[in-house]
Amino acid sequence: MLPTEEDPRLTAALAEDRVCTGVTTLRGRVFLSYPSADRPGVRVAEALPDGRRTPYPDAAWNQAGQPPDNAFVNVNGLRGGPDGRLWIIDAGAPGVGTWQVPGGARLIVVDPDGDRVDRVYHLDSAVHPTSFVDDVRFHDGTGYLTDAGAPGLIVLDLESGRARRVLDGHPSTVGTPLSADGRPLRDPQGGAVHIHADQLEVSPDGRWLYFQPASGGMSRIATRWLDDPSVSVDELARRVERWCDTPSTGGTAIDAAGTIYLSDVERRRVLALATDRTVRTLVADPRLVWVDAMWIDADSQLWLPAAQLHLTAGLNGGHAAVDYPVRIYRMPVDTGPSPLDHT
């Protein structure tokens, strides 16, 4: 049953005229990401205090039809890194289940001090033709990324830029047919929707990587096994542990205590998963329509983009039913962000 009462702890922070799946804050600035789920346009923007949205890092990077080296293909998310820079995930494909644009799958790093691209990590060596690079987390010079299109994880050495594919097709990365608001999702041809490895978080001490497909079922693996390229495929598979039977999920965040916040898109709520595996409802509200990638800022505010992603044409049988504006909410939480998310 969906919630019927609004929770007074939720504050509407931003209203967008496009589907917005990612929000992050850096030194008082707010950055947003827009996929190509509803219509073409700006992929990354800064939300200015006067209400304007300005393409970020500039208009050229947001110009459609440019070669991938010079522009975004399809930004699936973004986040502030522990180094104080903005890390932008380019899925490299127009949508889940579509073909990769050669050279399109990248991790793009922007220095907010100069509003310039510092580095581009190319992920071609670690993706498949139907890959959809989804999200990223960090620990000790390593980036971990999920692949929602071709199930698996990517391990990226941030110094050398070398990317390795791991747990390729492992059951922990494979999604089952997805549902939201109590109904199955359908692609434009009427087929069931599968979003494979999607959400991921690193424990604040860096010891564990938690990950799951969007349809739920969270697993974990010690980062030391992922970080060692000499570990065999079979040994990695044996090191995966089932962690929690989570519901269909739009996005997650983790706090400094190791509590993972995850959105339940079936029941319009956000759950809190503690380190002892107990689960409680943090907030339930009818306005939390497919909460996507969440963010905990330095003031212990949890940002929740109610993306309505399941109402876009690609996940709603070809019929767009998004109720604009798409709103981003925030609410206070008891614990601040993980040190791996902030400087």
Buried (B, 14 or more C-beta within 10 A) or exposed (E): EBBEEEBEBBEEBBEBEBBBBBBBBBEEBBBBBBBBBBEEEBBBBBBEEEEEBBBBBBEEBBBEEEEBEEBBBBBBBBBBBBEEBBBBBBBBBBBBBBBBBEBBBBBBBBBBEEEEBEBBBBBBEBBBEBBBBBBBBBBEEBBBBBBBBBBBBBBBBBEEBEBBBBBBEBEBBBBBBBBBBEEEBBBEEEEEBBBBBBBBBBBBEBEBBBBBBBBBBBBBBBBEBBBEEEBEEEEBBEBBEEBBEBBBBBBBBBBBEBBBBBBBBBBBBBBBBEEEEEBEEBBBBEBBBBBBBBBBBBEBBBBBBBBBBBBBBBBBBEEBEBEEEBBBBBBEBEBBBBEBBBE
